[in-house]
Amino acid sequence: MFRFTTLKEAARAFSAINNDYEKHSRTARQIAETFFDSKQVTQRILATLWDDRNVAAPTTIEMAWDSIINVLRMKPTNATLIR
């Protein structure tokens, strides 16, 4: 991952990527899979939801749907989902 604030720094970053494209491509894919994969994101959101309600997080998608339905039936709390 490269940070840059100037055109010169951006050009250096592109040069580094082009010099070892395979490595940077694999790394970019790992980052995307870790942080943007729908299953991963959903698990983090659900874990936060269940942590706030002191309920065990589901371990399968079927359990998740059942739990979501049950949570939606609960009375609202003052818990916030954003940390």
Sequence and secondary structure as in RCSB ss.txt:
>XXXX:A:sequence
MFRFTTLKEAARAFSAINNDYEKHSRTARQIAETFFDSKQVTQRILATLWDDRNVAAPTTIEMAWDSIINVLRMK
PTNATLIR
>XXXX:A:secstr
    SSHHHHHHHHHHHHHTHHHHHHHHHHHHHHHH HHHHHHHHHHHHHHHHT    SSHHHHHHHHHHHHHS 
  S  S  
